[in-house]
């Protein structure tokens, strides 16, 4: 009896799970369909497959990469395909080309799909090239791109971008903050020097015309930029440490934010508990006086 290559097929659309496996089986494949990432991960941990076909977005954007990552670590000789319905999304496609054996466009012709699978199976090699790394290493290698992403997102914010600052003045604290996050992820505690830097940032933002809500908003944008970096490099990250590393990074950013806000409020001369959280930039609040207690 001829060997039937085993295929794990992941897609959250029930209609596709009902049709594509049947078509592949007609060409001699043994297909196991599943509709969620947890189901796919469970199957990978208990069964052997030669092919993975995973939808890029299963439940959440990019979740297909999680399954590809698990397959490449546990079954390195398997060939991996990502299904995507957005072929014009160049950035995503480039990431897909770098991380998987090939990508497939929805809807895909069955004959073309079968030929692609057979060609990859005939030329498959163990995927020893990907060596998962801790999140701090990934962030360190991508600091410049994180900062650029952050700047681009800040420019989209009408209130923040309305404050006239040079690129250098806008981003001066971001690389330093990211390096602190890396150090904390490695277990180092925040030092007095780090605290001083955060205080200076809060004082500078006050003089530059920010309000407290805008300082907070900038920090949120930075967290989103870090998350974008994680998403783009998911397959290269050591997943077993991802959550604690992310917690350390998040705690560093929020701790530095708290220090900056306290310095901002102190510089503004407001000694009231909680500070002045007016959305009106400080440069527009003329004649304000501090309240003595």
C-alpha positions in Angstrom: 0.0 0.0 0.0 1.5 3.3 -1.0 2.6 5.7 1.7 0.2 8.6 2.3 2.0 11.8 3.5 0.3 13.0 6.7 -0.9 16.6 6.5 -2.1 18.8 9.4 -4.5 21.4 8.1 -5.4 24.3 10.3 -8.2 26.8 9.4 -11.0 28.3 11.5 -13.4 28.4 8.5 -15.6 25.3 8.7 -16.4 25.2 5.0 -12.7 25.1 4.1 -12.0 22.4 6.7 -14.8 20.4 5.1 -13.6 20.7 1.5 -9.9 21.0 1.2 -9.0 17.9 3.2 -11.2 15.8 0.9 -9.6 17.2 -2.2 -6.1 16.5 -0.8 -7.1 13.0 0.2 -8.2 12.3 -3.4 -4.5 13.0 -4.4 -3.1 10.5 -1.9 -2.6 12.6 1.3 -3.8 11.7 4.8 -5.3 14.9 6.2 -6.1 15.8 9.8 -8.1 19.0 10.0 -8.4 21.3 13.0 -10.0 24.6 13.7 -8.0 26.2 16.6 -4.4 26.8 17.6 -4.7 24.8 20.8 -6.0 21.8 18.9 -3.1 22.1 16.4 -0.5 22.3 19.1 -2.0 19.2 20.9 -1.9 17.2 17.6 1.7 18.3 16.9 2.8 17.1 20.4 1.2 13.7 20.0 1.3 12.8 16.3 3.8 12.9 13.5 3.1 14.9 10.3 5.1 15.6 7.1 3.2 18.7 6.1 1.6 21.6 7.9 -0.8 23.9 6.1 -1.9 26.7 8.5 -4.1 29.7 7.9 -2.2 32.9 8.8 -5.1 34.3 11.0 -6.8 31.7 13.1 -8.7 33.5 15.8 -6.2 36.4 16.0 -3.9 37.9 13.4 -0.7 36.0 12.9 -1.6 32.9 15.0 -0.7 30.6 12.2 3.0 31.5 13.0 2.6 30.0 16.4 1.7 26.6 15.0 4.5 26.8 12.4 7.0 27.6 15.2 5.9 24.6 17.2 6.1 22.3 14.1 9.6 23.5 13.2 10.9 22.9 16.7 9.3 19.5 17.3 9.2 18.1 13.7 12.0 19.8 11.8 11.7 17.7 8.7 8.1 18.7 8.1 7.3 21.2 5.3 5.3 24.2 6.4 2.9 26.3 4.4 1.0 29.5 5.4 -2.4 30.3 3.9 -3.2 34.0 3.5 -6.0 35.9 1.9 -4.0 39.1 1.6 -1.4 38.6 -1.2 -0.9 42.4 -1.6 0.3 42.8 1.9 4.0 42.9 1.0 5.5 43.2 4.4 3.6 40.2 5.7 4.4 38.2 2.6 8.1 38.9 3.0 8.0 37.7 6.6 6.2 34.6 5.4 8.8 33.9 2.8 11.5 34.1 5.3 9.9 31.9 8.0 8.0 29.1 6.1 8.7 26.8 3.2 6.1 28.6 1.0 2.9 30.6 1.2 -0.4 29.9 -0.5 -3.1 32.4 -1.6 -6.7 31.9 -0.8 -8.5 30.5 -2.7 -5.9 28.1 -4.1 -6.2 25.7 -7.0 -5.9 22.1 -5.8 -3.6 21.0 -8.7 -1.2 23.8 -8.0 -1.3 23.1 -4.2 -0.6 19.4 -4.7 2.3 20.1 -7.0 3.8 22.6 -4.5 3.5 20.1 -1.6 5.0 17.3 -3.6 7.9 19.5 -4.8 8.7 20.6 -1.2 8.4 17.0 0.2 10.9 15.8 -2.5 13.4 18.5 -1.5 12.7 18.8 2.2 15.6 19.4 4.7 15.7 19.7 8.5 15.1 23.3 9.5 18.2 23.7 11.6 18.6 27.3 10.5 16.2 28.8 13.0 17.7 29.0 16.5 15.0 30.5 18.9 16.3 33.3 21.0 15.1 35.1 24.1 13.0 38.2 23.6 15.7 40.6 24.9 18.0 39.5 22.1 15.2 40.1 19.5 14.5 43.6 20.8 18.2 44.4 21.0 18.6 43.5 17.3 15.5 45.5 16.3 15.8 48.7 18.5 16.2 50.9 15.4 13.1 49.4 13.8 11.1 49.7 17.0 12.0 53.3 17.4 11.1 54.0 13.7 7.8 52.3 14.1 7.1 54.3 17.3 7.9 57.6 15.6 5.7 56.7 12.7 2.8 56.0 15.0 3.4 59.1 17.1 3.2 61.2 14.0 -0.3 59.8 13.3 -1.4 61.2 16.7 -2.7 64.7 16.0 -2.2 66.0 19.6 1.3 64.7 20.0 2.5 65.6 16.5 1.1 69.1 17.0 3.9 69.7 19.5 6.8 71.0 17.4 9.9 68.8 18.2 12.9 67.6 16.2 13.2 63.9 15.6 16.1 63.7 18.1 14.1 65.5 20.9 11.1 63.4 20.2 12.8 60.0 20.5 15.7 60.9 22.8 14.5 58.6 25.7 13.2 55.6 23.7 16.5 53.7 22.9 17.6 54.2 26.5 14.2 52.9 27.8 14.4 49.8 25.5 17.9 49.0 26.8 16.6 49.3 30.4 13.9 46.8 29.5 16.4 44.4 28.1 18.5 44.6 31.2 15.5 44.0 33.4 14.5 41.0 31.3 17.9 39.6 32.1 17.2 40.1 35.8 18.9 43.5 36.6 16.9 45.8 38.8 16.3 49.5 38.0 19.2 51.6 39.2 19.3 55.2 40.5 20.8 56.2 37.2 17.7 54.7 35.4 15.5 56.6 37.8 17.3 59.9 37.1 16.9 59.4 33.3 13.1 58.8 33.7 12.8 61.9 35.9 14.7 64.0 33.3 12.4 62.7 30.6 9.3 63.8 32.6 10.8 67.2 33.2 11.7 67.6 29.5 8.3 66.6 28.3 6.8 69.2 30.7 9.0 71.9 29.2 8.2 70.8 25.7 4.5 71.4 26.2 3.2 67.9 26.8 0.3 67.1 29.1 0.3 64.0 31.4 -2.2 62.1 29.1 0.1 62.7 26.2 3.1 61.3 28.1 1.0 58.2 28.9 -0.1 57.9 25.3 3.4 57.9 24.0 4.3 55.0 26.4 1.3 53.0 25.1 2.4 53.6 21.6 5.9 52.3 22.5 4.3 49.1 24.0 2.4 48.6 20.8 5.6 49.0 18.8 7.3 46.4 20.9 4.4 44.1 20.4 4.6 44.6 16.6 8.3 43.6 16.8 7.3 40.5 18.7 4.7 39.6 16.1 7.1 40.1 13.2 9.7 37.9 14.8 7.5 35.3 16.5 9.2 32.3 15.0 12.6 33.4 16.1 11.6 33.9 19.8 12.1 31.2 22.4 8.4 30.7 23.3 9.0 29.1 26.7 10.4 32.4 28.0 8.2 34.8 26.0 5.6 35.5 28.7 8.0 36.3 31.6 10.2 38.3 29.2 7.2 40.3 28.0 6.1 40.9 31.6 9.6 42.3 32.5 9.6 44.5 29.5 6.1 45.8 30.2 7.0 46.4 33.9 10.1 48.4 32.9 8.1 50.7 30.6 5.3 51.3 33.1 7.7 51.8 36.0 9.7 54.4 34.0 6.4 56.0 32.9 5.3 56.3 36.6 8.7 58.0 37.5 8.4 60.3 34.5 4.9 61.4 35.3 5.8 62.1 39.0 8.7 64.3 37.8 6.4 66.0 35.3 3.8 66.8 38.0 6.5 68.0 40.4 8.0 70.3 37.7 4.7 71.8 37.0 4.5 72.9 40.6 1.3 70.9 41.3 1.6 69.3 44.8 -1.9 68.0 44.8 -2.3 64.2 45.2 -2.4 62.6 41.8 -1.1 65.7 40.0 -2.6 67.7 37.2 -4.1 65.4 34.5 -5.6 68.2 32.4 -5.5 67.4 28.7 -4.6 71.0 28.1 -0.9 71.3 27.4 1.0 72.9 30.2 2.2 75.8 28.1 -1.4 76.9 27.7 -2.2 76.9 31.4 -0.9 80.4 32.2 -1.1 81.8 35.6 -1.7 78.5 37.4 -0.5 78.4 41.0 0.5 75.4 43.1 -1.5 74.6 46.2 0.5 74.5 49.4 -0.4 71.8 52.1 
